[in-house]
Amino acid sequence: MPFENFNRVHLHPFPTPLHEIPRFGQSIDVPNLYIKRDDHMLLGLGGNKIRNLEYWLGEAVQQHADIVIAAGGLQSNQCRLTAAACAKLGLPCVLVHNDNPPDLLEGNMLLNHLLGARSIFIGKKSEEERATKTKLIEEQLRNEGHNPYVIGEPGLGALGYAQAAEELILQSQQMGISLDHIVIVGAMCITSTGLLYGISLQNTPVQVHVISVEYPLQTMLTKTAEVWQAIIKRTHWEPGKQYRDFAQFHDMCLGQGYGIPSRAAIETIKLLAQTEGIFIEQVYSAKTFLGLIELRKQGIIQKEDKVCIFHTGGYGALFTQGPILVE
């Protein structure tokens, strides 16, 4: 595979579990439903960013970085897992948050504190302004004699999910399952496009559905194309099978926008918990699972189809969502 020779730190003993969720599946008329448990990882409460971080931090170690920088919102899962991975590797971690300091340390912010990360709050700024400020912090650290590494280059991080695709197909084959559909979250599109790249290297007819939780459809398509090209730039390998041949993109569960809960998403959180004892949070996972429900209602997924949905984690943020989830 074109991603096997990259430097990588090992943050979890893969594979993550793949198992059936029959009661939830029956309740949404998808009886052959499987879940890929990327929430079940050993580090920092788990989650999809661990796969990305294995490659990002592999490069950081290769470059002899002595401090790592990550950026995100107050409840960023990427920031929390970067802090956890840095703690494991013995690297100082700086987190840049485009928000004001919180009145209460809770959820991922509390975990970041426990992990020893340094948080810098730059006020309520756009993603572009946050990137600019992060660059200035990087330059300041260099001027102080440090060798910082900034987390987040899409083409490299996406390789974690290219590998996840290979892992999933092998697992399903070993279980005697021929998957018809895979459902995964679409946000910054690093995770989802990495999965698409990995599937394009597999000899399988599976369809992949990317459920947007952050951007309108056209923006998500643009971001996917950008990350796809970034992966090719990193690997110097363009697959013969293009993602447009097997991927579908959906924004029907975006609702009023990123991070804004919908009644249907909240009901999906409760349904999964009460049928399978599995928890999801409302920003990413709930709308992804709701997307699966909508795909079945629209007939895009048929009752007899074998379906796998990725659980990408996010437990830390769940504990800030009580006022939303409890009426």
N, C-alpha and C positions, 0 to 999 in steps of 0.2 A: 504494500500500500504506500502511496506517496507521502504519508504523514508519519511513517514509522521511524524515520531517522532524525526526527527533531529531538532536541534536548527536552527532558520532561522530569519534573519531580513527582514522586508518587505520594499522593495524599489520601488514597483509598484503595483497598484491595478489590478491584473490580472482578467480576461483574456485579452490578446492583440487581436486586431481585426482580423477577418477572413472574407475575401470578394472576390468576383469574379473580375477578370481583363479581361473582354471580348475582348476588342480591341487588346490587346497584344496577348491574346490567339488565336484569329482568325488569326492574322498575322503570327503565327508560327504553325498553324494547330493543336492547342490544344484548342478547343472551350470551354471545361469544365474545365477551369483553375482558381484556387483559390490561394490567397496569404495570408500567415500568417505573420502579421505585427509586428514582434519583433523589428522593427525599431521604432514603435510607443509606446514608453515608456516615462514617465514623467521626468526621471532623466538623466542629462548629454548627451542629444541628443539620448538616447536610444541605444538598441542593445542587442545581445544575452548574453553578459557577465553579464548583470544585473541578469539574472536567476542564473548563476553560483555564483555570488557574494552574493546572499541572503544566500546561504549555507556556503560559505567561511567566510563571515563576521559574520554569526551566531555563528560559532565556535570561531572566534576571540573574540566576546563579551563574550561568555561563558568562555573563558580562561582569561578574564580580560586584553586583550591586550591593550597597551597604544600607540602603533604605528603600522602601517601596511606597509608592503613592497610588491611592485609588480615589475615585470621586463618585458621588451619588447623592441621592436624597437622604433625609434623616433615617428612613427605614430601609435603606438600600441593602439587599441581600448580598450584592457583590462586595460592598464595603465590609459587611460582617464576615464573609468568608475569606476575604483578603486578609483581614486582621487575624482570623483564626489560623490561616495557612502561614502567615508570617510568624506568629507565635510558635508554631510547630517547627519552623525552619530557623528560628532565632534571629529574625530580621526585624528591625524597627519598622513601624507602619504609620503613615500619615494619611488621614482620610479628609477629603475636601467635600464639604456639604453645602449645596446651594440652598441654604435656609438659615434661619436664625437659631441660636441655641435654644433647645427645648426647655420648657419649664420643669419637665419631669423626665428623668432617664428611664425609659421603658423600651420593651421590644429590642430591636437590633441595636439601638443606641446604648442600652444597658449592657448588652453583650460586648459591644465594641469597647466600652469602658473596662469591663472585666478582663478583656483580652490585652489591655495595655496600649491600645492604639491612641494616637494623638489626633484629635478632631479639630479641624479648622472650619469655622462657619463664616460664609461669605455673604450671607443675606439671601433674599429671594431673587435668584438670578436664573437666566435661561441656561440651557445646556451649552450653548455657544459661549456665553460669558463664563460659565463654570470651567470650560476647557481652557479658556484664555488664562483664568486665574490659576488653574492647575499648572499650566506651563510656566507661569511666573514663579510659583512655589518651587517647581523643579529647578529653575535657573538659580533661585536663591540658595537652594541646598547645594548646588554645584559650586557656587561662589564660596560657600562655607567649607568646601573641601570634601563633600560627599559625592558618592556615585549613585544617584537615584535611578530607580526604574519605575515608569508609569504604566500601570495596569490598563489594558483595554484595547490593544491593537486588534481589529476584528479578524483579519485573516489568520493570525496565529491562534487566537483563542477559540475560533470556530473548529479547529482541528480536534478539540476535545469531543465534539459531537459528531464529527466524521467517524471517530473511533467508536462512539456510542452506537452508531448505525450498524457497524460491523458486529459489535457485541450483541445487539438486539436480534439481528437476523440469525446469528449463530445460536443464540439461546432458543429462539422460536423453533428453529429446525430441530434442535435437540429434544424439544418438547413435543415434536410432531405437529406443530402449528404452521400453517401457511397463511400468513397475515394478508388481509385484503386492504386494510387501512391503518395508517398511523396518524395520531393526532398530537400536535405539539403547540406550545405557546409561541406567539410571535410578538416581540417587543422591539429591542434594538436589532433583532434578526441575526445575531451572532450564533446563538444556540440553534435556531431553526435552520439557518442556511448551512451550518456545519453538518446538521443531520441530512439535509438534502444532498450535500456533496458526498457524504458517506454512502447514502443510498444509491447515488448515481454510479458508484463503483461496485455495487452488488448486482448479482444476476437474480433479480426478483421483480415481479410485476406489481409490487405494493404501491398504493396511492398514499401520498402524504398530504395532510391537511394542516395548514398553518393558521392558527386562530389569533387575530390581532387583538391585543389588549391595550395598545398604546396609540397607534397611528391609523388614519384612514387607509383604505385599500391601496390607493395609488402611491402613497408615501411608503407603505410597507413593500410594495413591489420594487420601488426605486432602491430602498435600503437593501433588499435581498440581492438585487443585481450588483450593488456596490460590494457587499460582503463576498459574494460569489467570486468576483474578480480579484478581491483581496486574497482569498484563499488560493486562487490560481497563481497569483504573483508570488505567494509564499512557497507553494509546492512545485511550481513550474510544471504542473500537470493539469491539463484540461480534459475532463472526462468525455468519453464519446457520447454518453447519454446526458442530455440537458435536463435541468430540473423542471422546465416547463412541460416536459413530456409526462411527468408523473405527480406533479405538485399542484394543489389548489390552495388559494389564499382567500380568507374570509374575514370580514369585519362586522358581521351581523350582531356580534355580542359586545361591541365596543361601547354601546350605550352613550352616555353623555361624555365619555372620555376616560383617559387614563386615571386610574385610582378612584374613580367615582363609582360607588357601588350601585348595582341594580337589584331590584327585588328578586328577579329570577336568579341572579348569581348567588344571592344570600340563601335562597331556598335550595340551591344546588349544594352549597356548603353543608347545610343541615342534612340533606338527603344522603350524601356520601358518608357523613359521620354516623347517621342513624341506621344505615344499611350495612356498612362495612367496618365501622370503627376507624376510619381514615380521615385525617384532618387536612383541609386545604384553606388557604387564605383568600381574601376577596380581590386583591389587585391583579394577580396573575392566574393562579390555578383555577379559581372559581369560574372565571369567564372562559377559560379553556375547556373545562368540563361542560359548561353550558353550551359551548360551541359544538361539542360532540352530540349533545341532546338535540340541538337544532339541525345538525347534519342528518340525524335519523328522522326527524320530523319532515324534513324536506325530501327524503327519499334518496339522498346522495349516498348514505349508508343504508344497506338493506338488512333486514332482520337476520338473515343467515350469514352475513359477513363476519369474518374474524377481525377484530379491531384491537389495537393497542393504543393506549393513551399514556403519555409521559407525565409523571408527577414530578415537577421540578423544584419542589420544596417551598421555602418561605415561612417556616414555622415561627421565626423570630417576630415577624411583623404581625402574625395572627394575634399576639397578645396585646396589641394596641387597638384592636378592632372591636372590642367589646361593645361600645356604644352603638356601633353599626349592626352588630349581629344579635344583640339582645333588645327586644322590644319592651 
